């Protein structure tokens, strides 16, 4: 687990165990790549929040290691979070809090990115 070398200097891959304590490594990598892409600090923070939340959801529901891929493309940072764990739904009493977190993910993303993602 850890940071993998890729063929492109613009792609970074980080694999973390299913441990919420490891999500800080993802935030650090987002900060490094965001700074290298000359993004403003508030945009880096937004990407950190969204990526961290996606990782936390993958850990909570998949119970397997999580892979994060980050790309630098034309002054933008694109993040993909994935895992291969079996989906485990949360207890019903936790569902309302989870809906608030999903709303937060939608709020911190750039509106144009959200519209494009929802068109698939």
Biopython code that builds the backbone (N, CA, C, O; Angstrom):
import numpy as np
from Bio.PDB.StructureBuilder import StructureBuilder

atoms = [
    (1, "UNK", "N", (0.836, -1.168, 0.000)),
    (1, "UNK", "CA", (0.000, 0.000, 0.000)),
    (1, "UNK", "C", (0.879, 1.228, 0.000)),
    (1, "UNK", "O", (2.039, 1.177, 0.408)),
    (2, "UNK", "N", (0.334, 2.307, -0.450)),
    (2, "UNK", "CA", (1.074, 3.544, -0.500)),
    (2, "UNK", "C", (1.020, 4.153, -1.878)),
    (2, "UNK", "O", (0.184, 3.799, -2.709)),
    (3, "UNK", "N", (1.935, 5.083, -2.100)),
    (3, "UNK", "CA", (1.983, 5.821, -3.349)),
    (3, "UNK", "C", (2.631, 4.969, -4.421)),
    (3, "UNK", "O", (3.736, 4.462, -4.230)),
    (4, "UNK", "N", (1.954, 4.808, -5.547)),
    (4, "UNK", "CA", (2.460, 3.987, -6.648)),
    (4, "UNK", "C", (3.052, 4.879, -7.728)),
    (4, "UNK", "O", (2.583, 5.995, -7.949)),
    (5, "UNK", "N", (4.070, 4.389, -8.387)),
    (5, "UNK", "CA", (4.641, 5.085, -9.526)),
    (5, "UNK", "C", (3.766, 4.806, -10.745)),
    (5, "UNK", "O", (3.292, 3.686, -10.937)),
    (6, "UNK", "N", (3.558, 5.823, -11.558)),
    (6, "UNK", "CA", (2.770, 5.660, -12.776)),
    (6, "UNK", "C", (3.603, 6.106, -13.963)),
    (6, "UNK", "O", (4.652, 6.731, -13.806)),
    (7, "UNK", "N", (3.126, 5.780, -15.140)),
    (7, "UNK", "CA", (3.835, 6.160, -16.365)),
    (7, "UNK", "C", (3.801, 7.669, -16.581)),
    (7, "UNK", "O", (4.696, 8.212, -17.229)),
    (8, "UNK", "N", (2.808, 8.347, -16.062)),
    (8, "UNK", "CA", (2.660, 9.782, -16.260)),
    (8, "UNK", "C", (3.012, 10.531, -14.979)),
    (8, "UNK", "O", (2.579, 10.133, -13.898)),
    (9, "UNK", "N", (3.793, 11.615, -15.084)),
    (9, "UNK", "CA", (4.075, 12.407, -13.892)),
    (9, "UNK", "C", (2.850, 13.189, -13.419)),
    (9, "UNK", "O", (2.864, 13.779, -12.339)),
    (10, "UNK", "N", (1.809, 13.190, -14.217)),
    (10, "UNK", "CA", (0.607, 13.937, -13.872)),
    (10, "UNK", "C", (-0.442, 13.077, -13.174)),
    (10, "UNK", "O", (-1.511, 13.574, -12.822)),
    (11, "UNK", "N", (-0.149, 11.796, -12.971)),
    (11, "UNK", "CA", (-1.078, 10.892, -12.294)),
    (11, "UNK", "C", (-0.390, 10.333, -11.062)),
    (11, "UNK", "O", (0.731, 9.829, -11.137)),
    (12, "UNK", "N", (-1.067, 10.427, -9.931)),
    (12, "UNK", "CA", (-0.579, 9.839, -8.689)),
    (12, "UNK", "C", (-1.623, 8.859, -8.199)),
    (12, "UNK", "O", (-2.821, 9.140, -8.245)),
    (13, "UNK", "N", (-1.171, 7.711, -7.731)),
    (13, "UNK", "CA", (-2.071, 6.689, -7.208)),
    (13, "UNK", "C", (-1.656, 6.386, -5.777)),
    (13, "UNK", "O", (-0.492, 6.092, -5.507)),
    (14, "UNK", "N", (-2.609, 6.460, -4.873)),
    (14, "UNK", "CA", (-2.363, 6.169, -3.464)),
    (14, "UNK", "C", (-3.349, 5.107, -3.019)),
    (14, "UNK", "O", (-4.551, 5.236, -3.253)),
    (15, "UNK", "N", (-2.854, 4.064, -2.382)),
    (15, "UNK", "CA", (-3.711, 3.023, -1.828)),
    (15, "UNK", "C", (-3.574, 3.066, -0.316)),
    (15, "UNK", "O", (-2.466, 3.028, 0.219)),
    (16, "UNK", "N", (-4.717, 3.146, 0.373)),
    (16, "UNK", "CA", (-4.718, 3.162, 1.833)),
    (16, "UNK", "C", (-5.542, 1.997, 2.357)),
    (16, "UNK", "O", (-6.465, 1.540, 1.683)),
    (17, "UNK", "N", (-5.217, 1.506, 3.560)),
    (17, "UNK", "CA", (-6.017, 0.437, 4.152)),
    (17, "UNK", "C", (-7.391, 0.961, 4.579)),
    (17, "UNK", "O", (-7.609, 2.172, 4.621)),
    (18, "UNK", "N", (-8.292, 0.071, 4.889)),
    (18, "UNK", "CA", (-9.648, 0.447, 5.328)),
    (18, "UNK", "C", (-9.590, 0.925, 6.774)),
    (18, "UNK", "O", (-10.087, 0.266, 7.687)),
    (19, "UNK", "N", (-8.976, 2.078, 6.954)),
    (19, "UNK", "CA", (-8.766, 2.659, 8.278)),
    (19, "UNK", "C", (-8.941, 4.167, 8.138)),
    (19, "UNK", "O", (-8.183, 4.819, 7.420)),
    (20, "UNK", "N", (-9.940, 4.719, 8.825)),
    (20, "UNK", "CA", (-10.209, 6.152, 8.709)),
    (20, "UNK", "C", (-9.006, 6.997, 9.119)),
    (20, "UNK", "O", (-8.879, 8.138, 8.676)),
    (21, "UNK", "N", (-8.134, 6.464, 9.946)),
    (21, "UNK", "CA", (-6.936, 7.182, 10.354)),
    (21, "UNK", "C", (-5.946, 7.409, 9.221)),
    (21, "UNK", "O", (-5.026, 8.216, 9.358)),
    (22, "UNK", "N", (-6.121, 6.716, 8.112)),
    (22, "UNK", "CA", (-5.220, 6.835, 6.969)),
    (22, "UNK", "C", (-5.668, 7.891, 5.960)),
    (22, "UNK", "O", (-4.933, 8.192, 5.020)),
    (23, "UNK", "N", (-6.856, 8.452, 6.139)),
    (23, "UNK", "CA", (-7.400, 9.408, 5.177)),
    (23, "UNK", "C", (-6.564, 10.683, 5.123)),
    (23, "UNK", "O", (-6.573, 11.381, 4.108)),
    (24, "UNK", "N", (-5.851, 10.996, 6.185)),
    (24, "UNK", "CA", (-4.972, 12.164, 6.191)),
    (24, "UNK", "C", (-3.916, 12.100, 5.094)),
    (24, "UNK", "O", (-3.500, 13.133, 4.570)),
    (25, "UNK", "N", (-3.481, 10.886, 4.746)),
    (25, "UNK", "CA", (-2.512, 10.733, 3.660)),
    (25, "UNK", "C", (-3.108, 11.198, 2.330)),
    (25, "UNK", "O", (-2.410, 11.760, 1.487)),
    (26, "UNK", "N", (-4.391, 10.958, 2.158)),
    (26, "UNK", "CA", (-5.079, 11.392, 0.934)),
    (26, "UNK", "C", (-5.133, 12.917, 0.899)),
    (26, "UNK", "O", (-4.858, 13.529, -0.133)),
    (27, "UNK", "N", (-5.487, 13.526, 2.027)),
    (27, "UNK", "CA", (-5.540, 14.995, 2.074)),
    (27, "UNK", "C", (-4.169, 15.605, 1.773)),
    (27, "UNK", "O", (-4.076, 16.618, 1.080)),
    (28, "UNK", "N", (-3.114, 14.991, 2.292)),
    (28, "UNK", "CA", (-1.758, 15.496, 2.027)),
    (28, "UNK", "C", (-1.404, 15.409, 0.543)),
    (28, "UNK", "O", (-0.812, 16.331, -0.018)),
    (29, "UNK", "N", (-1.773, 14.295, -0.086)),
    (29, "UNK", "CA", (-1.484, 14.143, -1.511)),
    (29, "UNK", "C", (-2.280, 15.152, -2.335)),
    (29, "UNK", "O", (-1.753, 15.726, -3.287)),
    (30, "UNK", "N", (-3.538, 15.370, -1.979)),
    (30, "UNK", "CA", (-4.353, 16.373, -2.686)),
    (30, "UNK", "C", (-3.713, 17.753, -2.542)),
    (30, "UNK", "O", (-3.664, 18.517, -3.506)),
    (31, "UNK", "N", (-3.227, 18.071, -1.355)),
    (31, "UNK", "CA", (-2.590, 19.372, -1.151)),
    (31, "UNK", "C", (-1.339, 19.504, -2.019)),
    (31, "UNK", "O", (-1.116, 20.549, -2.631)),
    (32, "UNK", "N", (-0.532, 18.462, -2.074)),
    (32, "UNK", "CA", (0.697, 18.487, -2.876)),
    (32, "UNK", "C", (0.371, 18.693, -4.365)),
    (32, "UNK", "O", (0.988, 19.524, -5.032)),
    (33, "UNK", "N", (-0.594, 17.936, -4.871)),
    (33, "UNK", "CA", (-0.931, 18.023, -6.290)),
    (33, "UNK", "C", (-1.652, 19.332, -6.594)),
    (33, "UNK", "O", (-1.430, 19.932, -7.646)),
    (34, "UNK", "N", (-2.505, 19.776, -5.690)),
    (34, "UNK", "CA", (-3.184, 21.053, -5.888)),
    (34, "UNK", "C", (-2.201, 22.209, -5.934)),
    (34, "UNK", "O", (-2.338, 23.109, -6.763)),
    (35, "UNK", "N", (-1.215, 22.193, -5.053)),
    (35, "UNK", "CA", (-0.193, 23.247, -5.049)),
    (35, "UNK", "C", (0.641, 23.195, -6.328)),
    (35, "UNK", "O", (0.960, 24.235, -6.903)),
    (36, "UNK", "N", (0.993, 21.992, -6.773)),
    (36, "UNK", "CA", (1.768, 21.847, -8.019)),
    (36, "UNK", "C", (0.968, 22.330, -9.223)),
    (36, "UNK", "O", (1.542, 22.736, -10.233)),
    (37, "UNK", "N", (-0.357, 22.284, -9.114)),
    (37, "UNK", "CA", (-1.238, 22.742, -10.200)),
    (37, "UNK", "C", (-1.587, 24.218, -10.052)),
    (37, "UNK", "O", (-2.343, 24.762, -10.857)),
    (38, "UNK", "N", (-1.038, 24.871, -9.023)),
    (38, "UNK", "CA", (-1.252, 26.297, -8.765)),
    (38, "UNK", "C", (-2.719, 26.624, -8.492)),
    (38, "UNK", "O", (-3.205, 27.688, -8.875)),
    (39, "UNK", "N", (-3.424, 25.703, -7.826)),
    (39, "UNK", "CA", (-4.806, 25.969, -7.446)),
    (39, "UNK", "C", (-4.829, 26.866, -6.217)),
    (39, "UNK", "O", (-3.921, 26.798, -5.388)),
    (40, "UNK", "N", (-5.845, 27.701, -6.087)),
    (40, "UNK", "CA", (-5.959, 28.522, -4.873)),
    (40, "UNK", "C", (-6.243, 27.633, -3.658)),
    (40, "UNK", "O", (-6.866, 26.580, -3.792)),
    (41, "UNK", "N", (-5.789, 28.053, -2.476)),
    (41, "UNK", "CA", (-5.954, 27.233, -1.268)),
    (41, "UNK", "C", (-7.394, 26.795, -0.996)),
    (41, "UNK", "O", (-7.624, 25.673, -0.545)),
    (42, "UNK", "N", (-8.368, 27.677, -1.269)),
    (42, "UNK", "CA", (-9.760, 27.297, -0.992)),
    (42, "UNK", "C", (-10.229, 26.183, -1.932)),
    (42, "UNK", "O", (-11.046, 25.351, -1.537)),
    (43, "UNK", "N", (-9.736, 26.155, -3.143)),
    (43, "UNK", "CA", (-10.109, 25.080, -4.063)),
    (43, "UNK", "C", (-9.429, 23.770, -3.652)),
    (43, "UNK", "O", (-10.033, 22.701, -3.742)),
    (44, "UNK", "N", (-8.189, 23.855, -3.208)),
    (44, "UNK", "CA", (-7.496, 22.659, -2.710)),
    (44, "UNK", "C", (-8.268, 22.088, -1.518)),
    (44, "UNK", "O", (-8.470, 20.878, -1.420)),
    (45, "UNK", "N", (-8.695, 22.973, -0.619)),
    (45, "UNK", "CA", (-9.461, 22.529, 0.550)),
    (45, "UNK", "C", (-10.744, 21.822, 0.119)),
    (45, "UNK", "O", (-11.085, 20.773, 0.665)),
    (46, "UNK", "N", (-11.454, 22.386, -0.852)),
    (46, "UNK", "CA", (-12.695, 21.766, -1.338)),
    (46, "UNK", "C", (-12.436, 20.365, -1.883)),
    (46, "UNK", "O", (-13.205, 19.441, -1.619)),
    (47, "UNK", "N", (-11.357, 20.208, -2.641)),
    (47, "UNK", "CA", (-11.027, 18.887, -3.189)),
    (47, "UNK", "C", (-10.653, 17.931, -2.062)),
    (47, "UNK", "O", (-11.004, 16.752, -2.104)),
    (48, "UNK", "N", (-9.939, 18.437, -1.052)),
    (48, "UNK", "CA", (-9.581, 17.600, 0.092)),
    (48, "UNK", "C", (-10.837, 17.092, 0.807)),
    (48, "UNK", "O", (-10.929, 15.913, 1.148)),
    (49, "UNK", "N", (-11.789, 17.977, 1.026)),
    (49, "UNK", "CA", (-13.022, 17.588, 1.724)),
    (49, "UNK", "C", (-13.784, 16.528, 0.923)),
    (49, "UNK", "O", (-14.192, 15.502, 1.468)),
    (50, "UNK", "N", (-13.970, 16.785, -0.363)),
    (50, "UNK", "CA", (-14.731, 15.846, -1.193)),
    (50, "UNK", "C", (-14.026, 14.494, -1.300)),
    (50, "UNK", "O", (-14.667, 13.447, -1.202)),
    (51, "UNK", "N", (-12.714, 14.518, -1.499)),
    (51, "UNK", "CA", (-11.962, 13.271, -1.645)),
    (51, "UNK", "C", (-11.930, 12.507, -0.323)),
    (51, "UNK", "O", (-12.073, 11.285, -0.310)),
    (52, "UNK", "N", (-11.744, 13.218, 0.781)),
    (52, "UNK", "CA", (-11.743, 12.572, 2.098)),
    (52, "UNK", "C", (-13.085, 11.915, 2.388)),
    (52, "UNK", "O", (-13.138, 10.794, 2.895)),
    (53, "UNK", "N", (-14.157, 12.606, 2.068)),
    (53, "UNK", "CA", (-15.492, 12.051, 2.314)),
    (53, "UNK", "C", (-15.735, 10.816, 1.452)),
    (53, "UNK", "O", (-16.302, 9.828, 1.918)),
    (54, "UNK", "N", (-15.307, 10.877, 0.202)),
    (54, "UNK", "CA", (-15.455, 9.699, -0.668)),
    (54, "UNK", "C", (-14.649, 8.520, -0.116)),
    (54, "UNK", "O", (-15.115, 7.381, -0.147)),
    (55, "UNK", "N", (-13.454, 8.789, 0.383)),
    (55, "UNK", "CA", (-12.643, 7.716, 0.989)),
    (55, "UNK", "C", (-13.321, 7.153, 2.237)),
    (55, "UNK", "O", (-13.374, 5.938, 2.428)),
    (56, "UNK", "N", (-13.835, 8.037, 3.075)),
    (56, "UNK", "CA", (-14.522, 7.582, 4.290)),
    (56, "UNK", "C", (-15.725, 6.708, 3.936)),
    (56, "UNK", "O", (-15.971, 5.695, 4.591)),
    (57, "UNK", "N", (-16.471, 7.094, 2.907)),
    (57, "UNK", "CA", (-17.613, 6.278, 2.479)),
    (57, "UNK", "C", (-17.152, 4.919, 1.970)),
    (57, "UNK", "O", (-17.774, 3.898, 2.267)),
    (58, "UNK", "N", (-16.067, 4.902, 1.206)),
    (58, "UNK", "CA", (-15.545, 3.630, 0.688)),
    (58, "UNK", "C", (-15.090, 2.736, 1.828)),
    (58, "UNK", "O", (-15.316, 1.526, 1.798)),
    (59, "UNK", "N", (-14.452, 3.319, 2.833)),
    (59, "UNK", "CA", (-14.000, 2.537, 3.992)),
    (59, "UNK", "C", (-15.204, 2.028, 4.784)),
    (59, "UNK", "O", (-15.254, 0.858, 5.163)),
    (60, "UNK", "N", (-16.161, 2.902, 5.030)),
    (60, "UNK", "CA", (-17.329, 2.533, 5.830)),
    (60, "UNK", "C", (-18.167, 1.448, 5.161)),
    (60, "UNK", "O", (-18.646, 0.530, 5.828)),
    (61, "UNK", "N", (-18.340, 1.550, 3.867)),
    (61, "UNK", "CA", (-19.247, 0.628, 3.182)),
    (61, "UNK", "C", (-18.556, -0.532, 2.490)),
    (61, "UNK", "O", (-19.192, -1.548, 2.212)),
    (62, "UNK", "N", (-17.280, -0.404, 2.209)),
    (62, "UNK", "CA", (-16.603, -1.460, 1.474)),
    (62, "UNK", "C", (-15.714, -2.328, 2.326)),
    (62, "UNK", "O", (-15.462, -3.487, 1.996)),
    (63, "UNK", "N", (-15.238, -1.772, 3.422)),
    (63, "UNK", "CA", (-14.373, -2.513, 4.346)),
    (63, "UNK", "C", (-13.158, -3.123, 3.656)),
    (63, "UNK", "O", (-12.682, -4.184, 4.062)),
    (64, "UNK", "N", (-12.652, -2.459, 2.616)),
    (64, "UNK", "CA", (-11.449, -2.936, 1.938)),
    (64, "UNK", "C", (-10.552, -1.744, 1.656)),
    (64, "UNK", "O", (-10.974, -0.595, 1.788)),
    (65, "UNK", "N", (-9.311, -2.020, 1.267)),
    (65, "UNK", "CA", (-8.411, -0.914, 0.967)),
    (65, "UNK", "C", (-9.016, -0.019, -0.108)),
    (65, "UNK", "O", (-9.837, -0.458, -0.912)),
    (66, "UNK", "N", (-8.599, 1.236, -0.107)),
    (66, "UNK", "CA", (-9.150, 2.250, -1.002)),
    (66, "UNK", "C", (-8.034, 2.777, -1.892)),
    (66, "UNK", "O", (-6.931, 3.063, -1.424)),
    (67, "UNK", "N", (-8.334, 2.900, -3.174)),
    (67, "UNK", "CA", (-7.368, 3.448, -4.116)),
    (67, "UNK", "C", (-7.837, 4.833, -4.554)),
    (67, "UNK", "O", (-8.991, 5.029, -4.933)),
    (68, "UNK", "N", (-6.912, 5.785, -4.491)),
    (68, "UNK", "CA", (-7.189, 7.155, -4.915)),
    (68, "UNK", "C", (-6.251, 7.474, -6.067)),
    (68, "UNK", "O", (-5.035, 7.324, -5.950)),
    (69, "UNK", "N", (-6.824, 7.917, -7.182)),
    (69, "UNK", "CA", (-6.031, 8.359, -8.320)),
    (69, "UNK", "C", (-6.286, 9.849, -8.507)),
    (69, "UNK", "O", (-7.431, 10.302, -8.534)),
    (70, "UNK", "N", (-5.206, 10.593, -8.633)),
    (70, "UNK", "CA", (-5.304, 12.035, -8.829)),
    (70, "UNK", "C", (-4.567, 12.409, -10.106)),
    (70, "UNK", "O", (-3.426, 12.002, -10.324)),
    (71, "UNK", "N", (-5.240, 13.195, -10.950)),
    (71, "UNK", "CA", (-4.661, 13.648, -12.215)),
    (71, "UNK", "C", (-4.519, 15.156, -12.190)),
    (71, "UNK", "O", (-5.353, 15.864, -11.627)),
    (72, "UNK", "N", (-3.458, 15.634, -12.804)),
    (72, "UNK", "CA", (-3.302, 17.061, -13.081)),
    (72, "UNK", "C", (-3.547, 17.237, -14.570)),
    (72, "UNK", "O", (-2.804, 16.708, -15.397)),
    (73, "UNK", "N", (-4.596, 17.984, -14.909)),
    (73, "UNK", "CA", (-4.954, 18.187, -16.309)),
    (73, "UNK", "C", (-5.291, 19.657, -16.515)),
    (73, "UNK", "O", (-6.267, 20.158, -15.957)),
    (74, "UNK", "N", (-4.498, 20.337, -17.300)),
    (74, "UNK", "CA", (-4.755, 21.728, -17.674)),
    (74, "UNK", "C", (-5.143, 22.596, -16.483)),
    (74, "UNK", "O", (-6.163, 23.285, -16.516)),
    (75, "UNK", "N", (-4.333, 22.563, -15.441)),
    (75, "UNK", "CA", (-4.580, 23.395, -14.274)),
    (75, "UNK", "C", (-5.705, 22.921, -13.383)),
    (75, "UNK", "O", (-6.131, 23.655, -12.491)),
    (76, "UNK", "N", (-6.195, 21.722, -13.598)),
    (76, "UNK", "CA", (-7.249, 21.160, -12.762)),
    (76, "UNK", "C", (-6.742, 19.892, -12.095)),
    (76, "UNK", "O", (-5.776, 19.283, -12.556)),
    (77, "UNK", "N", (-7.395, 19.497, -11.010)),
    (77, "UNK", "CA", (-7.099, 18.237, -10.344)),
    (77, "UNK", "C", (-8.364, 17.386, -10.394)),
    (77, "UNK", "O", (-9.442, 17.827, -9.995)),
    (78, "UNK", "N", (-8.216, 16.179, -10.882)),
    (78, "UNK", "CA", (-9.332, 15.238, -10.964)),
    (78, "UNK", "C", (-9.020, 14.085, -10.022)),
    (78, "UNK", "O", (-7.916, 13.542, -10.048)),
    (79, "UNK", "N", (-9.983, 13.709, -9.193)),
    (79, "UNK", "CA", (-9.790, 12.627, -8.231)),
    (79, "UNK", "C", (-10.770, 11.502, -8.508)),
    (79, "UNK", "O", (-11.938, 11.736, -8.816)),
    (80, "UNK", "N", (-10.272, 10.269, -8.392)),
    (80, "UNK", "CA", (-11.123, 9.074, -8.493)),
    (80, "UNK", "C", (-10.833, 8.214, -7.281)),
    (80, "UNK", "O", (-9.679, 7.887, -7.001)),
    (81, "UNK", "N", (-11.880, 7.848, -6.564)),
    (81, "UNK", "CA", (-11.769, 7.012, -5.373)),
    (81, "UNK", "C", (-12.496, 5.706, -5.652)),
    (81, "UNK", "O", (-13.646, 5.703, -6.089)),
    (82, "UNK", "N", (-11.805, 4.582, -5.390)),
    (82, "UNK", "CA", (-12.436, 3.288, -5.660)),
    (82, "UNK", "C", (-11.967, 2.245, -4.657)),
    (82, "UNK", "O", (-10.924, 2.390, -4.020)),
    (83, "UNK", "N", (-12.760, 1.195, -4.534)),
    (83, "UNK", "CA", (-12.363, 0.019, -3.766)),
    (83, "UNK", "C", (-13.120, -1.180, -4.311)),
    (83, "UNK", "O", (-14.049, -1.033, -5.104)),
    (84, "UNK", "N", (-12.720, -2.347, -3.885)),
    (84, "UNK", "CA", (-13.340, -3.568, -4.407)),
    (84, "UNK", "C", (-14.123, -4.318, -3.335)),
    (84, "UNK", "O", (-14.502, -5.473, -3.532)),
    (85, "UNK", "N", (-14.361, -3.673, -2.220)),
    (85, "UNK", "CA", (-15.079, -4.324, -1.134)),
    (85, "UNK", "C", (-16.545, -4.545, -1.463)),
    (85, "UNK", "O", (-17.103, -3.912, -2.359)),
    (86, "UNK", "N", (-17.139, -5.436, -0.736)),
    (86, "UNK", "CA", (-18.572, -5.713, -0.884)),
    (86, "UNK", "C", (-19.352, -4.615, -0.162)),
    (86, "UNK", "O", (-19.032, -4.272, 0.976)),
    (87, "UNK", "N", (-20.370, -4.065, -0.816)),
    (87, "UNK", "CA", (-21.155, -2.983, -0.218)),
    (87, "UNK", "C", (-21.851, -3.450, 1.049)),
    (87, "UNK", "O", (-22.473, -4.512, 1.074)),
    (88, "UNK", "N", (-21.740, -2.650, 2.095)),
    (88, "UNK", "CA", (-22.389, -2.944, 3.374)),
    (88, "UNK", "C", (-23.225, -1.730, 3.763)),
    (88, "UNK", "O", (-22.671, -0.703, 4.156)),
    (89, "UNK", "N", (-24.545, -1.830, 3.660)),
    (89, "UNK", "CA", (-25.384, -0.673, 3.997)),
    (89, "UNK", "C", (-25.278, -0.335, 5.480)),
    (89, "UNK", "O", (-25.015, -1.204, 6.312)),
    (90, "UNK", "N", (-25.484, 0.923, 5.792)),
    (90, "UNK", "CA", (-25.421, 1.359, 7.190)),
    (90, "UNK", "C", (-26.766, 1.126, 7.866)),
    (90, "UNK", "O", (-27.786, 1.013, 7.188)),
    (91, "UNK", "N", (-26.779, 1.053, 9.188)),
    (91, "UNK", "CA", (-28.054, 0.942, 9.910)),
    (91, "UNK", "C", (-28.943, 2.140, 9.611)),
    (91, "UNK", "O", (-28.448, 3.244, 9.384)),
    (92, "UNK", "N", (-30.241, 1.926, 9.611)),
    (92, "UNK", "CA", (-31.207, 2.961, 9.231)),
    (92, "UNK", "C", (-31.049, 4.254, 10.036)),
    (92, "UNK", "O", (-31.208, 5.340, 9.479)),
    (93, "UNK", "N", (-30.743, 4.161, 11.320)),
    (93, "UNK", "CA", (-30.642, 5.366, 12.152)),
    (93, "UNK", "C", (-29.467, 6.260, 11.744)),
    (93, "UNK", "O", (-29.433, 7.429, 12.129)),
    (94, "UNK", "N", (-28.523, 5.750, 10.990)),
    (94, "UNK", "CA", (-27.387, 6.548, 10.535)),
    (94, "UNK", "C", (-27.630, 7.173, 9.159)),
    (94, "UNK", "O", (-26.811, 7.962, 8.687)),
    (95, "UNK", "N", (-28.725, 6.835, 8.526)),
    (95, "UNK", "CA", (-28.971, 7.264, 7.151)),
    (95, "UNK", "C", (-29.098, 8.782, 7.016)),
    (95, "UNK", "O", (-28.593, 9.347, 6.046)),
    (96, "UNK", "N", (-29.757, 9.452, 7.955)),
    (96, "UNK", "CA", (-29.952, 10.897, 7.849)),
    (96, "UNK", "C", (-28.610, 11.625, 7.873)),
    (96, "UNK", "O", (-28.403, 12.552, 7.091)),
    (97, "UNK", "N", (-27.699, 11.225, 8.750)),
    (97, "UNK", "CA", (-26.374, 11.853, 8.797)),
    (97, "UNK", "C", (-25.632, 11.614, 7.484)),
    (97, "UNK", "O", (-24.919, 12.497, 7.008)),
    (98, "UNK", "N", (-25.789, 10.464, 6.913)),
    (98, "UNK", "CA", (-25.118, 10.146, 5.647)),
    (98, "UNK", "C", (-25.647, 11.021, 4.523)),
    (98, "UNK", "O", (-24.881, 11.438, 3.654)),
    (99, "UNK", "N", (-26.933, 11.305, 4.526)),
    (99, "UNK", "CA", (-27.502, 12.165, 3.494)),
    (99, "UNK", "C", (-26.927, 13.567, 3.587)),
    (99, "UNK", "O", (-26.724, 14.218, 2.562)),
    (100, "UNK", "N", (-26.662, 14.045, 4.793)),
    (100, "UNK", "CA", (-26.044, 15.363, 4.957)),
    (100, "UNK", "C", (-24.630, 15.364, 4.385)),
    (100, "UNK", "O", (-24.210, 16.350, 3.779)),
    (101, "UNK", "N", (-23.888, 14.260, 4.572)),
    (101, "UNK", "CA", (-22.527, 14.185, 4.031)),
    (101, "UNK", "C", (-22.557, 14.177, 2.508)),
    (101, "UNK", "O", (-21.707, 14.803, 1.875)),
    (102, "UNK", "N", (-23.513, 13.484, 1.912)),
    (102, "UNK", "CA", (-23.617, 13.462, 0.454)),
    (102, "UNK", "C", (-23.916, 14.862, -0.060)),
    (102, "UNK", "O", (-23.354, 15.281, -1.071)),
    (103, "UNK", "N", (-24.791, 15.587, 0.622)),
    (103, "UNK", "CA", (-25.084, 16.965, 0.234)),
    (103, "UNK", "C", (-23.807, 17.799, 0.292)),
    (103, "UNK", "O", (-23.567, 18.619, -0.595)),
    (104, "UNK", "N", (-22.988, 17.604, 1.320)),
    (104, "UNK", "CA", (-21.731, 18.334, 1.444)),
    (104, "UNK", "C", (-20.830, 18.048, 0.250)),
    (104, "UNK", "O", (-20.205, 18.965, -0.283)),
    (105, "UNK", "N", (-20.753, 16.800, -0.174)),
    (105, "UNK", "CA", (-19.947, 16.464, -1.346)),
    (105, "UNK", "C", (-20.428, 17.237, -2.563)),
    (105, "UNK", "O", (-19.610, 17.721, -3.346)),
    (106, "UNK", "N", (-21.705, 17.361, -2.732)),
    (106, "UNK", "CA", (-22.240, 18.076, -3.885)),
    (106, "UNK", "C", (-21.992, 19.569, -3.790)),
    (106, "UNK", "O", (-21.791, 20.228, -4.810)),
    (107, "UNK", "N", (-22.002, 20.109, -2.586)),
    (107, "UNK", "CA", (-21.811, 21.542, -2.401)),
    (107, "UNK", "C", (-20.369, 21.942, -2.691)),
    (107, "UNK", "O", (-20.143, 22.971, -3.328)),
    (108, "UNK", "N", (-19.395, 21.170, -2.249)),
    (108, "UNK", "CA", (-18.006, 21.598, -2.402)),
    (108, "UNK", "C", (-17.468, 21.396, -3.804)),
    (108, "UNK", "O", (-16.451, 21.991, -4.160)),
    (109, "UNK", "N", (-18.112, 20.587, -4.597)),
    (109, "UNK", "CA", (-17.664, 20.402, -5.974)),
    (109, "UNK", "C", (-18.048, 21.607, -6.795)),
    (109, "UNK", "O", (-19.048, 22.268, -6.515)),
    (110, "UNK", "N", (-17.264, 21.891, -7.795)),
    (110, "UNK", "CA", (-17.559, 22.996, -8.707)),
    (110, "UNK", "C", (-18.863, 22.674, -9.436)),
    (110, "UNK", "O", (-19.011, 21.554, -9.924)),
    (111, "UNK", "N", (-19.812, 23.604, -9.531)),
    (111, "UNK", "CA", (-21.110, 23.316, -10.167)),
    (111, "UNK", "C", (-20.991, 22.758, -11.590)),
    (111, "UNK", "O", (-21.777, 21.892, -11.974)),
    (112, "UNK", "N", (-20.038, 23.231, -12.365)),
    (112, "UNK", "CA", (-19.891, 22.728, -13.737)),
    (112, "UNK", "C", (-19.459, 21.278, -13.724)),
    (112, "UNK", "O", (-19.922, 20.488, -14.547)),
    (113, "UNK", "N", (-18.578, 20.913, -12.802)),
    (113, "UNK", "CA", (-18.139, 19.511, -12.691)),
    (113, "UNK", "C", (-19.299, 18.622, -12.297)),
    (113, "UNK", "O", (-19.443, 17.518, -12.822)),
    (114, "UNK", "N", (-20.134, 19.094, -11.370)),
    (114, "UNK", "CA", (-21.273, 18.307, -10.915)),
    (114, "UNK", "C", (-22.246, 18.078, -12.069)),
    (114, "UNK", "O", (-22.745, 16.967, -12.250)),
    (115, "UNK", "N", (-22.515, 19.122, -12.846)),
    (115, "UNK", "CA", (-23.441, 18.984, -13.979)),
    (115, "UNK", "C", (-22.890, 17.987, -14.986)),
    (115, "UNK", "O", (-23.641, 17.179, -15.531)),
    (116, "UNK", "N", (-21.599, 18.035, -15.237)),
    (116, "UNK", "CA", (-20.993, 17.105, -16.192)),
    (116, "UNK", "C", (-21.054, 15.671, -15.655)),
    (116, "UNK", "O", (-21.360, 14.744, -16.404)),
    (117, "UNK", "N", (-20.765, 15.485, -14.365)),
    (117, "UNK", "CA", (-20.766, 14.144, -13.777)),
    (117, "UNK", "C", (-22.167, 13.546, -13.799)),
    (117, "UNK", "O", (-22.321, 12.342, -14.002)),
    (118, "UNK", "N", (-23.186, 14.368, -13.592)),
    (118, "UNK", "CA", (-24.553, 13.865, -13.554)),
    (118, "UNK", "C", (-25.092, 13.556, -14.949)),
    (118, "UNK", "O", (-26.152, 12.943, -15.071)),
    (119, "UNK", "N", (-24.395, 13.960, -15.989)),
    (119, "UNK", "CA", (-24.878, 13.718, -17.339)),
    (119, "UNK", "C", (-24.525, 12.326, -17.840)),
    (119, "UNK", "O", (-25.006, 11.914, -18.896)),
    (120, "UNK", "N", (-23.690, 11.586, -17.099)),
    (120, "UNK", "CA", (-23.315, 10.224, -17.531)),
    (120, "UNK", "C", (-24.424, 9.238, -17.306)),
    (120, "UNK", "O", (-24.270, 8.056, -17.614)),
]
sb = StructureBuilder()
sb.init_structure("model")
sb.init_model(0)
sb.init_chain("A")
sb.init_seg("    ")
for serial, (resi, resn, name, xyz) in enumerate(atoms, 1):
    if name == "N":
        sb.init_residue(resn, " ", resi, " ")
    sb.init_atom(name, np.array(xyz, "f"), 0.0, 1.0, " ", f" {name:<3s}", serial, name[0])
structure = sb.get_structure()
